[in-house]
């Protein structure tokens, strides 16, 4: 029963974090980017272009949902069943949020926090929020869909890296905004010079998004390796295994100064769990000797999985 309850709790926590991430993502667009007519990359950028070109008649959420739906169906057909319920949930929630938040957030609030501070500050703030939101969703196994599906499809048949493909598509989407009319929030047609500046802001937005996303994901997945020497090694190992639910490896060692045999505990854990683990060790043996090292990658149960291309 404890295992079942833990599994249910884990799923609830994952969906709650995905929900929070999508809310941050949609708020970044609704408060900072859309009011400034900023065009980003991916499906959200395409949806933004459609909303600006139709003077707000076709809301960004509708286009976002339809394009993602087509991409998911295409991905399922070509790549196989690699998209779970979390991705569908994230896309539906984002589609709703991109429309609803534009209606419920007061204009005076957007004017004060976004428009009055200029486009560059709005791009920075919006880019940070969008990057964090996507990162939170992806770290829990969710996805906002988008052009990464196209990149995976192309990568299946051509030797082009997904990262380079996504970057190329983002640049094309942002530059394509120059070819269609764009109306501001008050219904005025945006002049060409201002549209060119908006393209520059869009490229800055993509750079900020990718940087924040990389920092978020690398921080949440960073792991550490501990070597623990203690006379109470058995108690510490039991506490780590039973309370923190992390694996412990016992290594046979020998202190060369004392010439005494000793047991060395080796533990791998996420960096975010390190402080809690140290508190457990200190509570059991305040004189324990520890060595903590950052590791570049940990693969296996409870950590990352090794990804390899399947051979035909």
Secondary structure, DSSP 8 states (H G I E B T S, - for coil): -HHHHHHHHHHHHHHHHHHHHHHHHHHIIIIIIGGGT---SHHHHHHHHHHHHTTTSS-HHHHHHHHHHHHHHHHHHHH-S---HHHHHHHHHHHHHHHHHHHHS-HHHHHHHTGGGHHHHHHHHHHHHHHHHHHHHHHTT----THHHHHHHHHHHSS--HHHHHHHHHHHHHHHGGGS--B-TTS-B--HHHHHHHHHHHHHHHHHHHHHHHHHHHHHH-EEEEEEE-TTHHHHHHHHHHTS---EEEEEEEETTTTEEEEEEEEEEEGGGHHHHHHHHHHH-TT-EEEEEEES--BSTTSB--------
